[in-house]
Amino acid sequence: MPELWLPGAEIHDLGDHAPTDQQYPPKAIAHITWDRNATAAAPQDWCSYEDLVGYFTGGGAGDAPHLVWDPFSGRTTQLFPADSRSKSLLSPGQSPTRTNRAGRVVIQIEAVFFPYCRHQGAVYPRLVDTPCAGWDRIHAWIASWGVPDTWPMGRPVDFSSHRDEQVWESGGGWFAHAHVPYNDHTDPGSWPEFTGAPSQSHPAPPPGSGGGSPARYQVTINGLAYGYGAQGYQVTAVGRALVAKGFGGHYRSGPGPTWTDADTECYADYQRSLGYTGGAADGVPGEDSLLRLLGYLPGPRTVSLAHLLAAAHADPPAEQDHRTYGSEVAIVQQALVDEGLLEQRWVRGSYGTLTVAAYAGWQRRCGYSGGAADGLPGRDSLQRLGAARGFAVTG
């Protein structure tokens, strides 16, 4: 059975699960949040991903989708499991279908975007003008639920309505909010192209990079570089994960924070173990294989105290390897490993009981005791760990 929860997503389960209507074909519904009205002449600042997640987990829970997707960073929050209906569509009594349930699955995605939003100084007229980071992962997961790569009412290219009840009931595939009968929204206006299978979607080596092994080019995933010459904590995390899984045979020393030919050769062995061939097994990560190796996608070295506390409360009682804020938790876990308080194999992005115990050890090292060394991060201890191991702490 496909995964109920998108691998690597931040999980904020709203509960209130409800089945879908199995007599209809599987569907995915594309939305944008459209939180502000901007124009080419008067762009407005993008409304942040955190704000929208806060809205859908708070007062907007009655309109919540399955996924909230930041197309600039690739961060994604999931609010309902794939086999439950979500709530982003109008479903009035006169509609022949319960629109939020009209399919074997009806997976709804809200891209955090509005036309002519301004993000880090640049203005983006359409969703497809953004990096669409993380789209490959979302698309592959939705396809695993049997949603075909087709738009029964046409691919969205503008903000006009194209609604047809018969097509809606009989067609499986992707629908814009502008296509759903008895609804009045006209979004998303555009949507990224469907991606191929992992063996086809792995980035091709750039011209002049050479076709032999080891490959010597870089890719960027979730804002961080991988491939020959890339540097950073993410390189160490990949190398250590390869060693832990038995794919470290090419290392003579390390692994370390600079990507070398040995990293490439070890990663190629790992890709082949997943069934990749040809250029897709050249030792340079793709998003899918990286997610399968680490269980999360590393991001910039910034950790939110609020996110860490949320994970520390949510992950231990949940199922094994539940990840609330996987990439941020993994940064802290790696720091605890480097401090000798946690084993490398537990750097998984889940703030489980072993991480609680390891963090309590760090708190005691900082001089805390009793209830102040309970394994739940406080600002002082987290900032001291960040200062020691090179990450920043936000609120």
PAVO-28109 format. One line per field, with one value per residue (C-alpha): residue number from 1; residue in three letters; chain; z, y, x. Coordinates in steps of 0.001 Angstrom, whole numbers, plus 524288, in hexadecimal, padded with zeros to 5 digits. Example, Ala and Ser with C-alpha at 12.3 -4.5 7.8 and 13.67 -1.06 7.14 Angstrom:
kedren: 1	2
timar: ALA	SER
keza: A	A
zz: 81E78	81BE4
yy: 7EE6C	7FBDC
xx: 8300C	83566
This chain:
kedren: 1	2	3	4	5	6	7	8	9	10	11	12	13	14	15	16	17	18	19	20	21	22	23	24	25	26	27	28	29	30	31	32	33	34	35	36	37	38	39	40	41	42	43	44	45	46	47	48	49	50	51	52	53	54	55	56	57	58	59	60	61	62	63	64	65	66	67	68	69	70	71	72	73	74	75	76	77	78	79	80	81	82	83	84	85	86	87	88	89	90	91	92	93	94	95	96	97	98	99	100	101	102	103	104	105	106	107	108	109	110	111	112	113	114	115	116	117	118	119	120	121	122	123	124	125	126	127	128	129	130	131	132	133	134	135	136	137	138	139	140	141	142	143	144	145	146	147	148	149	150	151	152	153	154	155	156	157	158	159	160	161	162	163	164	165	166	167	168	169	170	171	172	173	174	175	176	177	178	179	180	181	182	183	184	185	186	187	188	189	190	191	192	193	194	195	196	197	198	199	200	201	202	203	204	205	206	207	208	209	210	211	212	213	214	215	216	217	218	219	220	221	222	223	224	225	226	227	228	229	230	231	232	233	234	235	236	237	238	239	240	241	242	243	244	245	246	247	248	249	250	251	252	253	254	255	256	257	258	259	260	261	262	263	264	265	266	267	268	269	270	271	272	273	274	275	276	277	278	279	280	281	282	283	284	285	286	287	288	289	290	291	292	293	294	295	296	297	298	299	300	301	302	303	304	305	306	307	308	309	310	311	312	313	314	315	316	317	318	319	320	321	322	323	324	325	326	327	328	329	330	331	332	333	334	335	336	337	338	339	340	341	342	343	344	345	346	347	348	349	350	351	352	353	354	355	356	357	358	359	360	361	362	363	364	365	366	367	368	369	370	371	372	373	374	375	376	377	378	379	380	381	382	383	384	385	386	387	388	389	390	391	392	393	394	395
timar: MET	PRO	GLU	LEU	TRP	LEU	PRO	GLY	ALA	GLU	ILE	HIS	ASP	LEU	GLY	ASP	HIS	ALA	PRO	THR	ASP	GLN	GLN	TYR	PRO	PRO	LYS	ALA	ILE	ALA	HIS	ILE	THR	TRP	ASP	ARG	ASN	ALA	THR	ALA	ALA	ALA	PRO	GLN	ASP	TRP	CYS	SER	TYR	GLU	ASP	LEU	VAL	GLY	TYR	PHE	THR	GLY	GLY	GLY	ALA	GLY	ASP	ALA	PRO	HIS	LEU	VAL	TRP	ASP	PRO	PHE	SER	GLY	ARG	THR	THR	GLN	LEU	PHE	PRO	ALA	ASP	SER	ARG	SER	LYS	SER	LEU	LEU	SER	PRO	GLY	GLN	SER	PRO	THR	ARG	THR	ASN	ARG	ALA	GLY	ARG	VAL	VAL	ILE	GLN	ILE	GLU	ALA	VAL	PHE	PHE	PRO	TYR	CYS	ARG	HIS	GLN	GLY	ALA	VAL	TYR	PRO	ARG	LEU	VAL	ASP	THR	PRO	CYS	ALA	GLY	TRP	ASP	ARG	ILE	HIS	ALA	TRP	ILE	ALA	SER	TRP	GLY	VAL	PRO	ASP	THR	TRP	PRO	MET	GLY	ARG	PRO	VAL	ASP	PHE	SER	SER	HIS	ARG	ASP	GLU	GLN	VAL	TRP	GLU	SER	GLY	GLY	GLY	TRP	PHE	ALA	HIS	ALA	HIS	VAL	PRO	TYR	ASN	ASP	HIS	THR	ASP	PRO	GLY	SER	TRP	PRO	GLU	PHE	THR	GLY	ALA	PRO	SER	GLN	SER	HIS	PRO	ALA	PRO	PRO	PRO	GLY	SER	GLY	GLY	GLY	SER	PRO	ALA	ARG	TYR	GLN	VAL	THR	ILE	ASN	GLY	LEU	ALA	TYR	GLY	TYR	GLY	ALA	GLN	GLY	TYR	GLN	VAL	THR	ALA	VAL	GLY	ARG	ALA	LEU	VAL	ALA	LYS	GLY	PHE	GLY	GLY	HIS	TYR	ARG	SER	GLY	PRO	GLY	PRO	THR	TRP	THR	ASP	ALA	ASP	THR	GLU	CYS	TYR	ALA	ASP	TYR	GLN	ARG	SER	LEU	GLY	TYR	THR	GLY	GLY	ALA	ALA	ASP	GLY	VAL	PRO	GLY	GLU	ASP	SER	LEU	LEU	ARG	LEU	LEU	GLY	TYR	LEU	PRO	GLY	PRO	ARG	THR	VAL	SER	LEU	ALA	HIS	LEU	LEU	ALA	ALA	ALA	HIS	ALA	ASP	PRO	PRO	ALA	GLU	GLN	ASP	HIS	ARG	THR	TYR	GLY	SER	GLU	VAL	ALA	ILE	VAL	GLN	GLN	ALA	LEU	VAL	ASP	GLU	GLY	LEU	LEU	GLU	GLN	ARG	TRP	VAL	ARG	GLY	SER	TYR	GLY	THR	LEU	THR	VAL	ALA	ALA	TYR	ALA	GLY	TRP	GLN	ARG	ARG	CYS	GLY	TYR	SER	GLY	GLY	ALA	ALA	ASP	GLY	LEU	PRO	GLY	ARG	ASP	SER	LEU	GLN	ARG	LEU	GLY	ALA	ALA	ARG	GLY	PHE	ALA	VAL	THR	GLY
keza: A	A	A	A	A	A	A	A	A	A	A	A	A	A	A	A	A	A	A	A	A	A	A	A	A	A	A	A	A	A	A	A	A	A	A	A	A	A	A	A	A	A	A	A	A	A	A	A	A	A	A	A	A	A	A	A	A	A	A	A	A	A	A	A	A	A	A	A	A	A	A	A	A	A	A	A	A	A	A	A	A	A	A	A	A	A	A	A	A	A	A	A	A	A	A	A	A	A	A	A	A	A	A	A	A	A	A	A	A	A	A	A	A	A	A	A	A	A	A	A	A	A	A	A	A	A	A	A	A	A	A	A	A	A	A	A	A	A	A	A	A	A	A	A	A	A	A	A	A	A	A	A	A	A	A	A	A	A	A	A	A	A	A	A	A	A	A	A	A	A	A	A	A	A	A	A	A	A	A	A	A	A	A	A	A	A	A	A	A	A	A	A	A	A	A	A	A	A	A	A	A	A	A	A	A	A	A	A	A	A	A	A	A	A	A	A	A	A	A	A	A	A	A	A	A	A	A	A	A	A	A	A	A	A	A	A	A	A	A	A	A	A	A	A	A	A	A	A	A	A	A	A	A	A	A	A	A	A	A	A	A	A	A	A	A	A	A	A	A	A	A	A	A	A	A	A	A	A	A	A	A	A	A	A	A	A	A	A	A	A	A	A	A	A	A	A	A	A	A	A	A	A	A	A	A	A	A	A	A	A	A	A	A	A	A	A	A	A	A	A	A	A	A	A	A	A	A	A	A	A	A	A	A	A	A	A	A	A	A	A	A	A	A	A	A	A	A	A	A	A	A	A	A	A	A	A	A	A	A	A	A	A	A	A	A	A	A	A	A	A	A	A	A	A	A	A	A	A	A	A	A	A	A	A	A	A	A	A	A	A	A	A	A	A	A
zz: 80000	7FD2A	80870	80F37	8129A	808DC	80C3A	81183	81437	82111	82703	82DD3	82E14	83005	83316	82E8C	823F6	81AFF	80F95	80166	7F7BD	7F12F	7E53E	7DF17	7D8D5	7E0B4	7E038	7E469	7E5C3	7E36A	7EB32	7EE88	7FB6E	7F4CE	801D9	7FBEF	7EFA8	7E881	7DAAF	7D1C6	7D506	7E39B	7E817	7F654	7FF9A	7FFDD	80B5C	8123F	812A2	82189	8216C	8188D	8205D	82C7C	825DC	8215B	82E8A	83586	83166	82355	826AC	820E0	8137B	814BF	80965	80A42	80728	8093D	7FFF5	7FFBD	7F17F	7F501	7FEF7	7FCBC	80AC0	80B90	816A1	8163A	81DBF	819C7	81582	8070D	80900	8103E	80A33	80CE5	80D04	80306	7F993	7FAC8	7FB51	7FB0C	7FC42	7EDFB	7E941	7E417	7EA7D	7F778	7F0E7	7FB81	7FABF	7EC34	7E976	7EEAA	7F39C	7F258	7F634	7F72F	7F697	7FA46	7F4C6	7FD4A	7F24C	7EC72	7DF47	7DF7F	7ECE7	7F0AD	7F6AC	7FA94	7F179	7E549	7E024	7DB3A	7D266	7D1C5	7DA2D	7CF57	7CFF4	7DDB8	7DFE1	7E27E	7EC2D	7F11F	7E629	7E16A	7EEC8	7EFE2	7E22C	7E406	7F0B7	7EAD1	7DEE6	7E827	7EC18	7DE16	7DA0A	7CB6A	7C534	7BDE8	7BEDC	7BAB4	7B950	7B41C	7BA5E	7C1A9	7BA0F	7BEDD	7C923	7C1A3	7C595	7BE39	7C5BD	7C0AC	7C9E1	7C0ED	7BF11	7CD92	7D127	7C6CD	7C59B	7CD99	7CE65	7D1D9	7D313	7D5A6	7DFED	7D40F	7CEC3	7DA78	7D8D8	7E2A2	7E679	7E2F1	7E432	7D7AF	7DC9D	7DB1E	7CDD8	7CAE5	7D014	7CE2B	7C3F4	7C7E5	7CACB	7C615	7CDB5	7D642	7CBF8	7C25A	7CB70	7D11C	7CC37	7C04A	7C157	7BBBB	7AEF1	7B0E3	7BDBE	7B7A1	7B5DC	7BD96	7CBE1	7D52F	7D14E	7D46B	7D481	7DEF9	7E140	7EAF2	7F31B	7FCF1	7FBFD	7FEB3	7F550	7F2A9	7E996	7E7AB	7EF56	7F6E8	8050B	8115A	81BFD	81215	80B9F	81897	81B30	80E0F	81007	81D98	81909	80DEB	81765	820B7	81597	8111A	80564	80A7E	8038B	7FBBE	80772	80BDA	81610	81A4F	815BC	81787	813E9	8061C	7FB36	7F4E9	7EA9C	7F59B	7F938	7EB00	7E9C5	7F68A	7F2BD	7E56F	7EC57	7F474	7E86B	7E1B7	7EDC3	7EBA1	7DD9A	7D6FA	7CA97	7C0D8	7C36E	7CED7	7D607	7D3AA	7E211	7E24A	7EAB6	7E5B9	7EEF1	7EF60	7F2B8	7FC9B	80384	803DB	8095D	81418	81647	814FC	80C44	81308	812DC	816E2	82483	82BB1	83666	83C02	84AA3	848EA	83E9A	84726	85294	849DD	844F1	852AC	856D6	84A75	84614	8520D	85380	844C4	83C36	83A5E	832D0	832E6	82E34	831EE	82DBF	8284D	8226C	82E93	837FE	8301B	831A3	84065	8401D	83858	84227	84D1B	845BC	84455	852FA	85586	85B0B	85039	846D7	8387C	83484	83BD2	83356	82CAE	82E99	838BE	8468B	84D11	85AAA	857F5	85357	85F80	867C8	85FF9	86110	86FA5	87007	8691B	872D6	87E2E	8777B	8773F	885F7	88671	88F57	8938A	88BB7	8845E	87E22	878A0	86A85	865BA	85FA4	86626	85F79	86744	86596	8572E	8546A	85B5E	8533B	846E6	84A86	84CC3	8404C	83694	8353B	837DD	840B6	83DB2	845C2
yy: 80000	80DBE	8164D	81D5E	82895	82F59	82B50	83704	83F2A	84624	83F56	84719	83D2A	84485	83818	837C6	82DDA	829AF	82013	823DE	81F05	8134E	812D9	81E5B	81E41	82342	831E3	83C76	84A9F	855E4	8627D	86EAA	8758E	882DF	889F5	8976C	89EA3	8A410	8A8CB	8AA81	8B8F3	8B6A1	8A9D4	8A5F3	89E59	88FB7	88A8C	880E6	87235	87290	87C2C	8736B	86725	86EA8	87296	864E0	85EEB	86999	8718F	86CA8	85E28	85D73	860A0	858A8	850D3	844A5	84BD6	859AA	85B53	865FC	86656	86E90	8656A	8589D	857C5	850C1	84EAB	843C8	84558	8394E	82BA0	828A0	81FBB	82A12	8352D	842D8	84F55	85961	85831	85D5A	85215	857EA	84FA4	85174	84B38	83D3E	8395F	83C29	84394	84179	832CD	83073	82677	81A95	82521	833D3	83961	84830	8509F	85EFC	865A9	8714B	87B3D	88687	88D28	897DF	89446	8998C	88FA0	8936F	89F2D	89824	898CE	88C80	88E3D	87FAC	873BD	86D79	87910	874F1	86A57	8609C	85A34	84D0D	84B20	83E93	83862	83CA7	83813	82ABE	82890	82C5C	823DD	8186B	819A1	8170B	8250B	82557	83001	8368B	842B2	83E6D	84CA8	851B8	8563A	86341	86E75	879F2	87DC4	87A30	86FCB	86301	85B22	84F06	8461F	83A3B	83B45	83D9D	83144	82853	82D5B	8298E	831F7	83FF6	84AE0	85941	85F76	866C6	859B5	85515	85642	85E66	865C0	873D4	874E4	87600	87200	86D86	8742E	86B67	85EF0	85853	84DB4	83F90	8394F	82C3A	82050	821EC	81BB8	82621	831D6	8314E	83D79	83B3C	83EB3	84C3B	84D4F	84B21	843FC	8374C	82AD9	821BA	81E94	82526	8303B	83DE0	84718	84C55	84CFB	8552B	84EA8	8568C	8619E	85954	8545D	84635	84083	8425E	84E06	850CE	85471	85491	84CA3	84623	83FA9	839CD	83543	82E33	827D2	82308	81DB8	8166E	8104A	80CA3	805C9	7FE6A	806C3	80CC3	803EA	80EB3	81733	816DE	82156	828E0	82AD1	83972	8464C	8473A	83EA3	836B9	82C10	82229	827FC	82708	818DE	814F4	81C07	81548	8081A	80C4E	810E6	803E2	7FCEA	80467	7FFC8	80C14	80A2A	81236	820CD	81F85	8177C	82067	8236B	83107	83154	8335E	837A0	82A49	82279	82CA8	82C2B	81D5A	81D97	827A0	82775	83656	840EA	84900	8579C	863D3	862E7	86A2C	86408	86971	86780	866DA	85C38	85463	854F2	850EE	84551	8419E	840CA	83AA1	830AF	827E5	82365	821F2	81672	8130F	81D81	8272E	8342E	840F5	849E7	83FFF	8488A	85129	845B9	83F27	84B1D	84A13	83B57	83CA1	846A3	83D14	83283	83BA2	83E10	82F6E	82ED2	82771	81C82	82019	8162A	81E03	82A29	82825	834EE	82F46	834DC	827AE	822EA	820F3	82EFC	83393	82C27	83165	83F5F	83D97	839B0	84658	84E10	847B3	84B03	8591B	8588E	855F3	84BA1	845E5	84A7A	8542D	8489A	841D2	840D4	84B91	8567B	863BB	86FD2	8709E	86254	8624C	86EB0	868FB	85C9C	864E4	86CF7	8608E	859C7	86497	866C5	87297	872B2	87A15	87C04
xx: 80000	80523	80973	7FE3C	8076A	81063	81E6A	825C6	819AB	8177E	80BB6	8010C	7F615	7E94E	7E1D0	7D3A3	7D70B	7CBFD	7CB6C	7CA27	7BFE6	7C629	7BD47	7C47C	7D21A	7DDCB	7E03D	7E9BC	7E56D	7EEDC	7ED2A	7F4C1	7F269	7F06D	7F173	7F390	7EF7B	7FB43	7FDD1	80977	80936	80777	80DA5	80C65	81510	812D8	80B10	813DE	8125C	81256	806EE	7FEF0	801F9	7FDDB	7F136	7ED8F	7F0E7	7E95C	7DDA2	7DE28	7DDA3	7D001	7D5B8	7E236	7E817	7F061	7FD0A	8021F	80DA2	81807	81C82	8286E	82EBA	82792	822B2	815B6	80C1D	801FC	7F54B	7ED5A	7F193	7F01C	7E454	7DC64	7D4E1	7D9F3	7D1ED	7D69D	7CB28	7BD5A	7B3B6	7A60E	799ED	79625	7A2D3	7A0D8	7ADBD	7B3EC	7BEDF	7C914	7C68B	7C3DF	7CE97	7D596	7DED5	7DCBB	7E9F4	7EA17	7F64D	7F6F8	80316	806BA	80627	7FE9D	80102	80B67	81040	81D95	826E6	834C3	83427	82F4A	8214D	81A83	80E8F	80B0B	80D2E	81537	81E96	822BB	82D01	821DD	82B37	82686	81CAB	82327	8214E	8130C	80FC3	8161F	80EAF	80195	80431	806A9	7F858	7F3FB	7F139	7F461	7FCAB	7F1AF	7E928	7DB57	7D6F7	7E3DD	7F05E	7EE50	7F478	7EC4F	7E264	7D60B	7CC1F	7CA51	7C03B	7B92E	7B1C6	7B252	7C10E	7C2C8	7BB52	7C130	7CF2B	7DAE2	7E715	7EA54	7E060	7E24B	7D9A9	7D456	7CF4C	7C761	7B890	7B0F3	7BD42	7C06B	7CF4A	7D732	7E4AC	7EF85	7F1CF	7FD81	8038F	810D1	812AE	81183	81E91	82393	82786	83395	83C7A	83800	836F1	84493	84B92	85404	8627F	864FD	86C96	87B0F	8798F	87E15	8766E	87F39	8800A	88187	8786B	87D33	871AD	8688D	859FE	85257	847BC	83FDA	849BF	855F1	8605C	8641E	86E68	87CF1	88244	875AA	87801	86FDE	869A4	860A7	86C66	8709C	862B0	8622A	86F6C	86C2F	85F1C	865C9	86F62	86452	85D10	86922	86CD6	87977	88312	889CC	88D6C	89B97	898F6	88D1B	882C6	8840A	87D92	8836A	87DD3	888B9	8896C	887F8	87AC1	87689	87ABD	8742D	867B6	867C2	86843	85C87	854F6	8573C	8520D	84549	84469	8497A	85165	85925	859F9	8508A	85AE7	8668A	86891	86278	85621	84877	83DBD	8373C	84370	847F1	83AE4	83B74	8493D	8470E	8385F	8382F	83DF4	84876	84655	84DB9	85386	848D3	840B4	8341D	832A4	823E4	82559	82E9B	82535	819DF	821B6	8261A	817D9	81236	81C59	81E7E	81052	80E66	8123A	82098	82836	81CF2	8229E	81C36	82765	830F1	83B79	83CA1	83C74	84728	84FEF	84EA2	85059	85CEB	861CF	85EE0	8664D	871E5	87138	871CB	86400	85CCC	8603C	8613B	856EA	84C85	84E16	840FF	839D2	83098	83161	82F79	8326F	840F4	84211	83ADF	844BA	85039	84B74	8498B	857DA	85B56	85329	85A5F	86734	86276	86056	851B7	84BF5	83EFA	83350	83BCC	842F1	836F0	83B90	83261	83A73	83B42	8406F	84D09	850F9	84D3E	854D6	8609C	85FAE	85E4F	86A2D	871F2	86DBA	86AF8	85C6A	853CB	847D9	83B5E	82F0B
